[in-house]
Amino acid sequence: MTTNLKALASLVLLSAVAGQAHAAVTPDAPEPASKKNAKGHRVAVRHRTGPTVQAQFQQLRTDMAAQNSQIQSLQQQLSARDAELEQVQQQSQQAVQQATQQAQDAIAAQQAVNAQNTTVVSGLQSAVSDLQTRDTTLATTIQQDQAATRKAIESPDVLHYKGVGLSLTNSFIEFATVDRTRATGSDINTPFLAIPFAASDEGHISEFFASGRQSRLAISAIGKIPAATLQAYYELDWLGAGITSNNNQSNSYVMRERQLWAQAALKSGLTLTGGQQWTLATETRNLLDNKTEVLPDTIDPQYNVGFVWSRQPGFRVTQKFGDNAALGISVEQAQTLNPSCASTATATTTTAGVTTTTAVGCPVNYVAGVNGTNGGLYNATANYTFNLAPDVLAKLAFQNKYGHFELFGIGRFFRDRIYAQGTALGSTAATAGAGSYNNNTFGGGVGGGFRGYLDQKRFEVALHGLYGNGVGRYASAQLPDTTIRPNGTFALLHNYAALGEVFAHATPRLDIYADAGFEEAGREIFAYGNSFEGYGLRTANNTGCGVQGVPGAPASGVYPPQTGGFLPGGTGTCNGVNKDIAEGTLGYDYYFYRGPAGRFRQGFQYSWLERSLWSGSTGTAPKANDNVFETNIRYYLP
């Protein structure tokens, strides 16, 4: 703006100077001599005499000096005005900046206040929401507590006695039937090694029985203390017979104690359990926990061929490692199944010039056990071995959402006393006790398996097995553990068992299952001289396995007295021993009701069984088979 004013003043000054200079140098125009007046007469005009050129220049100088003075004054005024304007601009800028800063500070302060208000509002909203949630939760909790209290009063799951919870879970009442195409004279549990050959009397006759003896009473008592959960469990049924009770597999003396144990489960994951319980080798669903054993879903209480199990007294220690792994060790009741032996040995005697040849059979110059004694509360018709030590088992279990996996080992200690001074190697008697000694034999096996879950556990697929020497008693069929060497010592048999299972929760009410199992006892043959001894002799006479026999004759001196018509005959000569047995099972359980009042279901199962002997003199393995149909109706207590 200052520059524009200066330019304008300079322009005015130059214009004025130029005008005066032009006036000074322009010559005077001649004046007319006369001028007409209004009447038309000429009038003489008087000429004026102007200043001289020098005077004009002097005047011009004077004027220019005045103008320069004015210009300087104007310039000074312009400079002062510019300074004032600049000062005003600076003051204006400072004022604007100050106002802007104040506005920004005010805005920031307002934003801080707004943010604080927003935080306060948000906190209030959260507090209100928490109060609403708390009120809802409190109302729900009160309703649940009221429902739980009402349920505990009207239909309690556990009865409380002095701080201990009592429960009847796993108890049920059952009515069951069995129909076999070949008779065995058995209740609903199937004696797998007694499947008759088709040529026998039983092989021509079917049988039907009904039973409620598998009905079960289960009582558990659970008490909790700060360091542990204490538990006692008693489970019984009526599937026992006094004259058949023994220590072989289920150790179930009448009234039949299935399980009877006490337990302390520490919060550290360490669990101590003692009493009659399922063997550690039996599969469990939740790591190694008692009462989570996974049994074949069969009506038959002998379960399925190939199933690894026993129920016997023992003491067990297990340790959990989180929720996915556990390790356990147990010592359990030992028992050797009766040794099985056959011999081709013969003895020749001459009396009064008459030579007689008789079969010698297996040696008896050993002692392994005794029949039970009444005073010792054992069954007088069963054999009890003199055990060196309990069976020792160890097991590792691992599980995740895909399944359950197990690996276990069994150690067994067999013992018998040998009387070395027999009449001959492989003889049936000993002549003196001198030189007798105890012989110890170690046996055992390894086993394991897995159970896989599909479609959120609607389907299960499982495979388990056991292989070893002298472990026949740990499988359902009860094939023998051992045979006898010619000198009377034990020779353990190779045993193995395997079971595959498929289980499906087809609908909320219907479960379907299929099982396939197999067990075998290996051959063990010893030669001495021209004779053979052991298990599975190739010289066994099996020519009569397919020939029907005749009814037996009543035996004298037997109580109760045997009468005709109750002594069916077997077959002809059939001396082979059991090699293997297989079973396939298909069944279902349909639940009419499953809820707070318990479970009420109906079931059906079909089983096909085949028992094979070791091949003998005929070169082929004789086989016996049976078809078994079982049904039940069962009500589980809640």
C-alpha positions in Angstrom: 0.0 0.0 0.0 2.9 2.4 0.8 4.5 1.8 -2.6 1.2 2.6 -4.4 0.9 6.0 -2.6 4.5 6.9 -3.5 3.9 6.1 -7.1 0.7 8.2 -7.2 2.4 11.2 -5.6 5.3 11.0 -8.1 2.9 10.9 -11.0 1.1 14.0 -9.8 4.3 15.9 -9.3 5.6 15.1 -12.7 2.3 16.1 -14.3 2.4 19.5 -12.6 6.0 20.2 -13.6 5.3 19.2 -17.2 2.4 21.6 -17.4 4.3 24.5 -16.1 7.2 23.9 -18.4 4.9 23.8 -21.4 3.3 27.1 -20.4 6.7 28.7 -20.0 8.1 27.8 -23.4 5.0 28.4 -25.5 5.1 31.8 -27.4 2.3 34.3 -26.9 -0.3 34.1 -29.7 -1.0 37.4 -31.6 -4.0 39.2 -30.3 -6.5 40.4 -32.8 -6.4 44.2 -33.5 -10.1 44.7 -32.7 -13.1 43.0 -31.5 -16.7 43.6 -32.5 -19.0 44.7 -29.8 -22.6 43.8 -29.4 -23.6 46.5 -31.9 -21.2 45.3 -34.5 -18.6 48.0 -34.1 -15.0 47.2 -33.8 -13.4 48.1 -30.6 -9.7 48.2 -30.1 -8.2 45.6 -27.8 -5.6 46.4 -25.3 -2.6 44.0 -25.3 -1.2 42.8 -21.9 2.5 42.4 -21.5 3.4 38.9 -19.8 6.4 38.0 -17.6 9.7 37.3 -19.1 11.1 33.8 -19.7 13.6 34.3 -16.9 11.0 35.2 -14.6 9.0 32.2 -15.6 11.9 29.9 -15.0 12.5 31.4 -11.7 8.9 30.9 -10.9 9.2 27.4 -12.1 12.1 26.8 -9.8 10.3 28.2 -6.9 7.2 26.2 -7.7 9.3 23.0 -8.1 11.1 23.7 -4.8 7.7 24.1 -3.1 6.5 21.0 -4.8 9.6 19.1 -3.7 9.0 20.3 -0.2 5.4 19.0 -0.4 6.6 15.7 -1.8 9.1 15.3 1.0 6.3 16.1 3.4 4.1 13.6 1.7 6.8 11.0 1.8 7.4 11.6 5.5 3.7 11.3 6.1 3.6 8.2 4.0 6.5 6.7 5.9 4.9 7.5 9.2 1.6 6.1 7.9 3.5 2.9 6.8 5.1 2.5 10.2 1.7 3.0 11.9 0.2 0.6 9.4 2.9 -2.0 10.0 2.5 -1.6 13.8 -1.2 -2.0 13.4 -0.6 -5.1 11.3 1.8 -6.5 13.9 -0.7 -5.8 16.6 -3.5 -7.3 14.5 -1.4 -10.4 13.9 -0.5 -10.7 17.5 -4.2 -10.2 18.5 -5.2 -12.8 15.9 -2.6 -15.3 17.1 -3.5 -14.6 20.7 -7.2 -15.1 19.9 -6.4 -18.2 17.9 -4.3 -19.7 20.8 -7.0 -18.8 23.3 -9.6 -20.4 21.0 -7.5 -23.5 20.6 -6.9 -23.6 24.4 -10.6 -23.3 24.9 -11.3 -26.0 22.4 -8.7 -28.3 24.0 -10.1 -27.6 27.4 -13.6 -28.3 26.2 -12.5 -31.5 24.5 -10.8 -32.6 27.7 -14.0 -31.9 29.6 -16.0 -33.7 26.9 -13.7 -36.7 27.1 -14.0 -36.7 30.9 -17.7 -36.5 30.6 -17.7 -39.3 28.0 -15.5 -41.5 30.4 -17.9 -40.7 33.2 -20.9 -41.5 31.1 -19.3 -44.7 29.9 -18.4 -45.7 33.4 -21.9 -45.0 34.5 -23.3 -47.1 31.6 -20.9 -49.9 32.4 -21.9 -49.7 36.1 -25.5 -49.8 35.1 -24.9 -52.8 32.8 -22.9 -54.6 35.5 -25.7 -54.0 37.9 -28.2 -55.3 35.4 -26.0 -58.4 34.7 -25.5 -58.9 38.4 -29.2 -58.6 39.1 -29.9 -61.1 36.3 -27.2 -63.5 37.5 -28.4 -63.1 41.1 -31.9 -63.9 40.0 -30.7 -66.9 38.0 -28.6 -68.1 40.9 -31.5 -67.7 43.3 -33.7 -69.6 40.9 -31.1 -72.4 40.4 -30.5 -72.5 44.2 -34.2 -72.8 44.7 -34.5 -75.5 42.1 -31.5 -77.3 43.5 -32.9 -77.1 47.0 -36.2 -78.3 45.8 -34.6 -81.2 43.9 -32.3 -82.0 46.9 -35.5 -82.3 49.1 -37.8 -84.0 46.7 -35.4 -86.2 44.6 -31.8 -86.0 45.9 -29.0 -87.5 43.9 -27.0 -88.1 47.0 -28.2 -88.8 50.5 -26.1 -87.1 53.2 -25.0 -88.8 56.4 -22.7 -86.9 58.7 -21.1 -85.0 55.8 -20.7 -88.1 53.6 -22.7 -88.4 50.4 -24.4 -91.8 49.7 -25.4 -92.7 46.2 -27.0 -95.7 44.4 -25.7 -94.8 41.0 -25.0 -97.8 38.7 -27.7 -99.9 40.5 -30.2 -101.6 38.3 -32.9 -104.3 38.1 -32.8 -106.6 35.1 -34.8 -109.4 33.6 -32.8 -111.2 30.9 -33.2 -114.3 28.7 -30.8 -116.5 26.8 -31.4 -118.9 23.9 -28.6 -121.0 22.6 -28.8 -123.3 19.6 -26.4 -125.7 21.4 -27.0 -126.3 25.1 -24.4 -125.6 27.8 -26.5 -125.8 30.9 -25.5 -122.2 31.8 -27.2 -119.0 33.0 -27.0 -115.9 30.8 -23.2 -115.9 31.2 -21.6 -118.1 28.5 -18.8 -120.6 29.3 -16.8 -120.0 26.1 -14.6 -123.1 26.5 -17.6 -125.4 27.0 -19.2 -124.8 23.5 -20.3 -128.3 22.6 -19.4 -130.0 19.3 -22.3 -130.6 16.9 -22.0 -134.4 17.4 -22.5 -134.3 21.1 -25.9 -134.7 22.8 -25.8 -131.0 23.8 -25.0 -130.1 20.2 -28.4 -131.5 19.1 -30.4 -129.7 21.7 -31.0 -126.0 22.2 -31.7 -124.3 25.6 -33.6 -121.3 26.9 -33.2 -119.7 30.3 -34.5 -116.6 32.0 -32.7 -114.8 34.8 -32.8 -111.8 37.1 -29.5 -112.6 38.8 -27.5 -109.9 37.0 -29.5 -107.3 38.8 -27.0 -105.1 40.6 -26.8 -103.0 43.8 -24.1 -100.3 43.9 -23.5 -98.1 46.9 -20.9 -95.4 47.0 -20.0 -93.1 49.9 -18.0 -90.0 49.2 -16.6 -87.6 51.7 -14.5 -84.5 51.0 -11.8 -83.0 53.2 -9.5 -80.1 52.4 -6.7 -82.3 51.1 -8.6 -85.1 49.4 -11.8 -86.8 48.3 -12.4 -90.1 50.2 -14.6 -92.7 48.6 -15.9 -96.2 49.4 -17.7 -98.4 46.8 -19.6 -101.6 47.0 -21.1 -103.4 44.0 -22.8 -106.7 44.1 -25.0 -109.1 42.1 -26.4 -112.6 42.4 -24.5 -114.3 39.5 -22.5 -116.5 41.8 -22.6 -120.2 42.8 -21.0 -121.4 46.0 -19.4 -124.5 44.5 -17.9 -122.6 41.6 -16.5 -119.5 43.4 -12.7 -119.2 43.0 -9.8 -116.8 42.5 -9.4 -117.3 38.8 -10.9 -114.2 37.3 -13.7 -112.4 39.1 -13.0 -113.7 42.6 -16.8 -113.3 43.2 -17.9 -115.2 46.3 -21.6 -115.3 47.1 -23.3 -113.0 47.8 -21.2 -112.0 44.8 -18.9 -109.1 45.5 -18.1 -107.5 42.2 -16.3 -104.5 43.6 -15.5 -103.6 47.2 -12.8 -100.9 47.6 -11.8 -97.7 49.4 -10.0 -94.7 47.9 -8.3 -91.5 48.7 -7.9 -89.1 45.8 -5.5 -86.2 46.8 -5.9 -82.8 45.2 -2.3 -83.2 43.8 -3.6 -85.9 41.4 -2.3 -88.8 43.4 -4.9 -91.5 44.1 -4.6 -94.6 46.4 -7.2 -97.4 46.0 -7.4 -100.7 47.8 -9.8 -103.6 47.6 -11.6 -105.7 45.0 -11.7 -103.8 41.8 -11.3 -104.1 38.1 -7.7 -105.0 37.2 -5.5 -102.1 36.0 -5.3 -103.8 32.6 -9.0 -103.2 31.9 -9.7 -100.1 29.7 -10.9 -97.0 31.4 -12.7 -94.0 29.8 -11.2 -91.2 31.9 -7.5 -91.7 32.4 -7.1 -94.4 35.1 -10.2 -93.5 37.3 -12.1 -96.2 39.0 -15.8 -96.5 38.0 -15.0 -95.4 34.4 -14.2 -98.8 33.1 -15.3 -99.4 29.5 -17.0 -102.8 29.2 -18.3 -104.3 26.0 -22.0 -103.2 25.9 -23.2 -106.8 26.0 -26.0 -108.5 28.0 -23.7 -111.5 28.5 -21.9 -111.0 31.9 -19.0 -112.9 30.6 -18.7 -110.0 28.1 -17.0 -110.9 24.8 -14.2 -113.1 23.8 -11.0 -111.1 23.6 -11.9 -108.6 26.4 -9.1 -108.1 28.8 -10.3 -108.1 32.4 -10.5 -109.4 35.9 -12.0 -108.3 39.2 -9.7 -109.2 42.1 -8.3 -107.8 45.3 -5.4 -105.3 44.8 -3.8 -102.1 45.8 -3.3 -99.4 43.2 -1.4 -96.0 43.0 -2.1 -93.6 40.2 -0.8 -90.1 39.4 -2.5 -87.7 37.0 -0.5 -85.2 34.9 -3.0 -82.6 34.1 -6.1 -83.6 32.3 -4.5 -85.6 29.6 -2.1 -88.2 31.1 -1.9 -90.6 34.0 0.5 -93.3 35.2 -0.5 -96.1 37.5 1.0 -99.2 39.2 -0.9 -102.0 41.1 -0.3 -105.2 42.9 -3.1 -107.7 42.4 -4.3 -111.1 43.5 -2.3 -113.9 41.8 -3.7 -117.2 40.6 -2.5 -119.8 38.2 -5.2 -121.5 36.0 -5.0 -125.3 36.3 -2.1 -126.5 34.1 -3.2 -128.3 31.0 -1.1 -131.2 29.8 -1.3 -134.4 27.7 1.2 -137.1 27.3 1.9 -140.1 25.0 4.1 -141.9 27.5 3.4 -145.5 28.4 4.7 -147.8 31.1 5.2 -151.6 30.7 4.9 -153.9 33.6 5.2 -157.7 33.8 3.4 -159.6 36.5 3.3 -163.4 36.7 4.7 -163.4 33.2 2.0 -161.1 31.9 3.2 -157.9 30.3 0.8 -154.9 30.6 1.2 -151.5 28.9 -0.5 -148.5 30.4 -0.6 -144.8 29.6 1.5 -142.8 32.0 0.1 -139.4 31.3 1.6 -136.1 32.6 3.9 -136.1 35.6 2.5 -135.4 39.0 5.8 -135.1 40.8 5.0 -131.5 41.6 2.8 -129.4 43.9 1.4 -126.1 42.8 -1.6 -125.6 45.1 -4.4 -127.2 47.0 -8.1 -127.5 47.0 -9.8 -124.9 49.2 -10.3 -125.8 52.9 -13.5 -125.2 54.7 -11.7 -123.7 57.6 -9.9 -121.3 55.3 -13.2 -120.1 53.8 -12.2 -121.1 50.3 -14.3 -123.4 48.0 -13.4 -127.1 48.5 -14.1 -127.8 44.9 -11.7 -125.2 43.5 -7.9 -125.1 43.2 -5.8 -122.4 44.9 -2.2 -122.0 43.9 0.6 -121.3 46.3 1.6 -117.9 44.9 5.1 -116.6 45.2 4.0 -112.9 44.9 1.1 -110.8 43.7 0.8 -109.9 40.0 2.4 -106.5 39.3 0.9 -104.2 36.7 1.8 -100.8 35.3 -0.1 -98.7 32.9 0.1 -95.4 31.1 -3.0 -93.6 29.8 -3.3 -90.6 27.5 -6.4 -88.9 26.2 -7.5 -85.9 24.2 -10.7 -84.9 22.3 -9.9 -87.4 19.6 -9.7 -90.5 21.9 -8.2 -92.5 24.7 -4.9 -94.4 24.5 -3.4 -97.0 26.8 -0.2 -99.1 27.2 0.2 -101.6 30.1 2.4 -104.4 31.2 1.7 -107.4 33.5 4.4 -109.3 35.5 3.5 -112.7 36.9 5.4 -115.1 39.3 4.7 -118.8 39.0 5.9 -121.4 41.5 5.7 -125.1 42.1 7.6 -127.6 44.1 9.4 -130.4 42.3 10.0 -133.9 43.6 13.0 -135.0 41.5 13.1 -138.6 42.6 10.4 -140.0 40.4 10.4 -143.5 39.1 11.3 -142.2 35.6 11.4 -139.0 33.7 7.8 -138.0 33.1 6.5 -140.5 35.6 3.2 -140.1 37.5 4.7 -140.5 41.0 7.7 -139.6 43.1 9.4 -142.1 45.3 10.9 -139.8 47.9 11.0 -136.3 49.1 14.7 -136.0 49.2 16.1 -133.5 46.7 12.8 -131.7 46.2 13.0 -128.0 45.4 10.9 -125.0 44.6 10.9 -123.8 41.0 10.0 -120.2 40.2 9.0 -119.1 36.7 8.5 -115.5 35.6 5.8 -114.6 33.0 3.8 -111.7 31.9 2.8 -109.7 28.9 2.1 -106.3 27.3 -1.1 -104.8 26.0 -2.8 -101.7 25.1 -5.2 -100.1 22.7 -7.1 -97.0 21.7 -10.7 -95.8 21.6 -11.3 -93.1 19.0 -14.2 -90.7 19.0 -16.0 -89.5 15.9 -18.8 -86.9 15.3 -18.6 -85.5 18.8 -18.5 -89.0 20.4 -21.6 -90.2 18.6 -19.4 -93.0 17.2 -16.6 -94.9 18.9 -14.1 -97.2 17.4 -11.9 -99.3 19.7 -9.2 -101.9 19.5 -7.5 -103.5 22.5 -5.3 -106.5 23.0 -2.9 -108.5 25.2 0.1 -110.7 24.3 2.4 -112.6 26.6 3.4 -115.8 28.4 1.1 -117.1 31.0 -1.6 -114.4 30.8 -4.6 -116.5 29.9 -6.5 -115.7 33.1 -6.6 -112.0 32.1 -8.9 -112.6 29.1 -12.6 -113.6 29.0 -12.3 -117.2 27.6 -9.8 -118.3 30.4 -7.5 -120.3 28.2 -4.7 -122.0 30.3 -1.6 -120.1 31.4 0.8 -123.1 31.5 1.5 -126.7 30.8 3.9 -129.1 32.5 7.4 -130.2 31.3 8.5 -133.8 31.7 10.4 -132.9 34.9 7.3 -131.3 36.5 8.3 -127.6 36.1 5.9 -125.0 34.6 6.2 -124.2 30.9 4.2 -121.0 30.2 2.0 -120.9 27.1 2.0 -118.0 24.6 -1.4 -116.3 25.0 -2.9 -113.4 23.1 -6.3 -111.8 23.1 -7.8 -109.0 20.9 -11.1 -107.2 20.8 -12.4 -104.7 18.3 -15.5 -102.6 19.0 -17.8 -100.2 17.1 -20.4 -98.3 19.1 -22.9 -95.8 17.8 -25.4 -93.5 19.4 -27.7 -93.8 16.4 -30.5 -91.7 17.9 -31.0 -90.1 21.3 -32.8 -93.3 22.3 -31.0 -96.0 20.3 -27.5 -97.3 20.8 -26.0 -100.0 18.4 -22.8 -102.0 19.0 -20.7 -104.6 17.2 -17.8 -106.5 18.8 -15.3 -109.0 17.3 -12.9 -110.9 19.6 -10.3 -113.6 19.4 -8.1 -115.5 21.9 -5.5 -118.2 21.5 -3.2 -120.4 23.6 0.0 -121.5 21.8 1.4 -125.0 21.4 4.1 -126.2 23.7 5.4 -129.8 23.2 8.3 -131.6 24.8 9.9 -134.9 23.6 11.5 -137.4 25.9 12.5 -140.8 24.6 9.8 -141.9 22.2 7.1 -140.0 24.0 5.8 -136.4 23.9 4.3 -134.2 26.5 2.8 -130.8 26.7 0.0 -128.7 25.2 -1.5 -129.3 21.7 0.1 -132.7 20.9 0.1 -133.5 17.3 -0.6 -137.1 18.1 -3.9 -136.4 19.9 -6.7 -138.7 18.8 -9.5 -136.5 17.4 -11.2 -139.1 15.3 -14.3 -139.1 17.4 -14.9 -135.4 17.6 -17.7 -135.7 15.0 -19.2 -138.9 16.4 -22.2 -138.8 18.7 -21.8 -140.4 22.1 -24.3 -142.0 24.5 -25.7 -140.8 27.8 -23.4 -141.4 30.8 -24.2 -143.7 33.6 -25.0 -142.4 37.1 -21.9 -142.3 39.3 -22.1 -144.0 42.7 -21.1 -142.2 45.9 -21.8 -138.8 44.5 -24.1 -136.4 46.4 -26.6 -135.4 45.3 -27.1 -138.7 43.5 -26.9 -138.4 39.7 -29.9 -139.8 37.9 -30.4 -140.9 34.4 -31.5 -138.3 31.9 -29.2 -135.6 33.3 -25.9 -137.1 32.2 -25.7 -136.3 28.4 -22.9 -137.9 26.5 -20.2 -136.1 24.6 -18.7 -137.3 21.4 -16.4 -140.2 20.6 -12.7 -140.0 21.2 -11.7 -136.3 21.0 -8.5 -135.6 22.9 -7.4 -132.4 21.4 -7.1 -129.2 23.5 -8.4 -125.7 22.9 -6.4 -123.7 20.4 -8.5 -120.6 20.0 -12.0 -119.2 20.3 -13.7 -116.4 18.4 -16.8 -114.4 18.9 -18.8 -111.9 16.9 -21.5 -109.9 18.5 -24.2 -107.5 17.3 -26.7 -105.8 19.5 -28.7 -102.7 20.5 -30.1 -100.9 23.5 -33.3 -98.9 23.2 -34.1 -96.3 25.9 -37.8 -95.8 26.5 -36.8 -93.2 29.1 -33.6 -91.5 30.1 -33.9 -88.6 32.5 -34.0 -87.5 36.1 -35.9 -90.6 37.1 -33.2 -92.9 35.8 -33.0 -95.0 32.7 -35.4 -97.7 31.4 -34.2 -99.7 28.4 -34.6 -102.9 26.4 -31.8 -104.7 24.7 -31.0 -107.5 22.3 -27.8 -109.2 21.3 -26.8 -112.0 18.9 -23.4 -113.7 19.3 -21.7 -116.3 17.0 -19.1 -118.4 18.7 -16.5 -120.8 17.3 -14.1 -122.9 19.4 -11.2 -124.7 17.7 -8.9 -127.5 18.9 -5.3 -127.9 18.1 -5.0 -130.4 15.2 -4.1 -133.9 16.2 -4.0 -137.3 14.6 -6.5 -136.3 11.9 -4.4 -133.4 10.7 -7.4 -131.0 11.0 -8.6 -128.8 13.8 -12.0 -129.8 15.1 -14.4 -126.9 15.5 -17.5 -126.3 17.7 -19.8 -123.4 17.2 -22.9 -121.9 18.8 -25.5 -119.2 18.2 -26.5 -117.2 21.2 -29.5 -114.9 21.4 -30.0 -112.7 24.6 -32.6 -110.1 25.6 -33.1 -107.9 28.6 -35.1 -105.2 30.2 -33.2 -103.1 32.6 -34.1 -100.1 34.9 -31.2 -98.0 36.2 -31.7 -96.1 39.4 -31.0 -92.4 39.0 
